[in-house]
Amino acid sequence: MNWITSFVRPKINSMLGRREVPENLWIKCPETGEMVFHTDLEENMWVIPNSGYHMKISAKAKLTYLFDDGVFEELPRPPAAQDPLKFRDSKKYSDRLRDVRAKTGLDDSIVAGIGTVKGVQLVACAHDFEFIAGSLGVAAGEAIIRAFEVAIENKCPLVMFPASGGARMQEGILSLMQLPRTTVAVEMLKEAGLPYIVVLTNPTTGGVSASYAMLGDIHIAEPGAEIGFAGKRVIAQTIHQQLPEGFQTSEYLMEHGMVDMVVSRLDLPDTLARILKILLKQPADPEEDDPVPETPGAEAPPEADEEVLEPVAADAAAPANPDGSDQRDPDERG
């Protein structure tokens, strides 16, 4: 950086009262290239208004958008071993943890909380992809299991938001052990008769998709989310075939029976509340009941105590004489 950039330009800007404009004021849609003002995107839950593309958001943002008025009680994270294998790749695992914790402000990749969604109490558990790709380690596994225990204690359903690259390789076999442990927690919730709903977000892959992410009573997916075990490139190289268009997307999986429904982030709270009220056998809100449509020109049915007159046919008999004889002309008599 030369002296013009570091000294002259700031001096000129200060004299003219010019301010540096942040680079993240406008955000580009990855699909269409549309530029969206960041405040408009935040108000729309980070969903591009025109294209409907769902941007990645943090775990806390997922819970804030889900719970009523964004209010929930965050569950404490159980203590867990840090760097149990003393692992080192390009850098020490302990150093990697320290750096990503400073960047995200999280202790690990899982954030869980309890609150209400449209009046229905539930526990929600979300992965944060910014924390080492939302990978599943010992601490994350402990946090997930604790969330299931809290749901069972409070007799309420649990909603899972996976967004992960799979098991955390820096913890080796200890990370893989979290897959059966979390699967047992899912079965404990189901044995208690409580619903377990999974909302698959982008991306959900690896060991996470091979365990609790695919064990829900109902599977909902965000539009365009990538969902699978191995990556598309690995699969194509293994089977030596070209994969179909849209392979491993939410829409593709719904067409092939792997996902029950694809729901926008904007409609998710209402959809979850409606499903949970059905599963919990709770009454629906009165405003949710669809009114009976009125047919234009249709007459109201008669009241119960109102006499209904039968129509008289054109050839019905005329009133008879007091003596019972017929008054009609002889030719008209049948």
Secondary structure, DSSP 8 states (H G I E B T S, - for coil): --HIIIIIHHHHHHHHT-----TTSEEE-TTT--EEEHHHHHHTTTB-TTT--B----HHHHHHHHSGGG--EE-------SSTT--BSSSBHHHHHHHHHHHH--SSSEEEEEEEETTEEEEEEEE-TTTGGG-B-HHHHHHHHHHHHHHHHTT--EEEE--B-SB-GGGHHHHHTHHHHHHHHHHHHHHTT--EEEEE-S-B-HHHHTTGGG--SEEEE-TT-BB-SS-HHHHHHHHTS---TTTTBHHHHHHTTS-SEE--TTTHHHHHHHHHHHHTT----GGGS------TT------TTS-------TT------TTS---S-GGG--
